[in-house]
Structure formats: structure tokens, C-alpha cells
């Protein structure tokens, strides 16, 4: 079971600034870009430099990307308002 670490992080200009993926490109992210964005946001929010970032699920049509960052889970999804939201979870125990 994983523990909630940080949920409901809505993407905004400050959160994704300097991540290497432009705001207009977020909707069309592939797995590499999603992992890059999630790692950047994780580092920004928690002050931890990510060594290993992998996106195992990338579905731009559905608006959902998921993977791991140094063993922590991440999910990027679209909320009811159309915003992209990033959720993190702790390692499975």
C-alpha cells in the first residue's frame, strides 16, 4: 500500500518553469517528457534531486501519465476543470 505524499498539485507557470517542456506541449507529452516534468516538479516541491525518472504509462488522449521517481509514484492527470494535476505517492510497503 502506498502513502499519499503530495496530491492535487495543479500545474501552473511557476511549477513547470525551467522543466524543459513548454506549457503548450504538456497536453501532448510522451513518456520521456512526462517523467522530466514530474521530476522537475518533485524537485521544486520537495527539494530532492531525482536520479531515476521513468514513465510507464503515457496516454495523451486520455490525459494520464504515470511512473516512478526514485521509487516514488507519480500520476499526471486532467481534473474536471481541464487542468493538469500531479499526484505523488510514497514507495509501496
C-alpha positions in Angstrom: 0.0 0.0 0.0 1.4 3.4 -0.8 1.1 6.5 1.3 -0.1 9.9 0.0 2.8 12.2 -0.4 1.6 15.2 -2.3 -1.6 15.3 -4.2 -3.6 17.9 -6.1 -0.5 19.8 -7.4 -2.1 21.8 -10.2 0.4 22.7 -13.0 1.0 26.4 -13.2 3.6 28.6 -14.9 5.8 28.6 -11.8 5.7 24.9 -11.1 6.7 23.9 -14.7 9.1 26.8 -15.3 12.6 25.6 -16.4 11.4 22.0 -16.8 12.3 21.9 -20.5 8.7 21.2 -21.7 6.7 24.2 -22.8 3.3 24.8 -21.3 1.7 24.3 -24.7 3.4 21.0 -25.1 2.1 19.5 -21.8 -1.1 18.1 -23.4 1.0 16.1 -26.0 3.7 14.8 -23.6 5.3 11.4 -24.4 6.7 9.3 -21.6 10.1 11.0 -21.5 8.6 14.4 -21.3 6.2 13.3 -18.6 9.0 11.8 -16.5 11.0 15.0 -17.0 8.2 17.3 -15.9 7.3 15.1 -12.9 11.0 15.0 -11.8 11.3 18.8 -12.1 8.1 19.3 -10.1 9.2 16.8 -7.4 12.5 18.6 -7.1 10.7 22.0 -6.9 8.2 20.9 -4.3 10.3 18.7 -2.1 13.9 19.9 -2.6 15.0 16.4 -3.8 17.0 16.0 -7.0 15.6 12.9 -8.8 18.2 10.4 -10.0 15.8 7.9 -11.7 12.7 9.0 -13.5 10.5 6.6 -15.6 7.1 7.0 -17.1 5.5 3.6 -17.6 2.1 4.9 -18.8 1.6 7.7 -21.2 -1.8 8.4 -22.8 -2.1 12.0 -24.1 -5.6 11.2 -25.5 -6.9 10.2 -22.0 -4.8 12.9 -20.3 -3.0 10.5 -18.0 0.7 9.7 -17.4 2.2 7.6 -14.6 5.5 6.3 -13.4 8.2 6.4 -10.7 10.7 8.9 -9.5 13.5 7.3 -7.3 10.8 4.8 -6.2 8.1 7.3 -5.5 5.0 7.0 -7.7 3.6 9.9 -9.8 0.4 10.3 -11.8 -0.3 13.3 -14.0 -4.0 13.5 -14.9 -6.6 16.0 -16.1 -9.1 17.2 -13.5 -12.8 18.1 -14.1 -11.8 21.7 -14.9 -9.3 20.6 -17.6 -6.2 21.4 -15.5 -3.3 19.0 -15.3 -2.8 17.8 -11.8 0.3 15.9 -10.4 0.0 13.5 -7.6 2.8 11.7 -5.8 2.8 8.6 -3.6 5.4 7.0 -1.4 7.1 3.7 -2.1 4.9 0.6 -1.7 5.4 -1.0 1.6 
